[in-house]
Amino acid sequence: MTDPISSFRRVAQMDSSNRQAAAKAQERTSDAAPEGLTKALAPQTDEVKLSAVAQKAMQEPEFDRAKVEAIKLAIQQGQYPLDSRRIAENFLAIEKMIKE
């Protein structure tokens, strides 16, 4: 039975018969096809090549390691200055963005 709205079953049956026909056609062509045609019918693979700049960017994170260590030390020692008003204002701005 076919769903009258989506015709899902009919489409699935057509897809199945199309796949079977394609498989049979490939079997026939692989038996008698020249090498170039067989290669053209072979599944293709994708390949990504990164530029030298992209490769370098992925290898080395660009940040000031000394500054990060200094901030870590200041936080551990309780000497890192925090502006509670500025933090609250930023949280408020984020809440407003979320509600919109």
C-alpha positions, 0 to 999 in steps of 0.5 A: 500500500502506498501513502497517498500523501508522500508516496514513500513506498513507491519511491523506495521501490523505484530506488530499489529497482534503480539500484538493481538495474545499476548493479546489473549494468555495472556487471555487464560493463565491467566484463566487456568495458575497456580499462578507461571506462572501468576506471570512470565507473569506479567510486571516486574518493575525495582528497583535501590538501591544506596550504602551507599556512594552514598546516602551520596554523594547525601545528602551532597555536598562536598565543603568548605562552608567557602571558598565559602562564602569568595569568594562571599564576595570578589566578592561583595566587588570588591576585588576578584583578576581576571587575565584577561589574563588567562581568555582570554586564557581559552576562546581561548582554549574553542573556539579552542575545539569548532571549531575542 
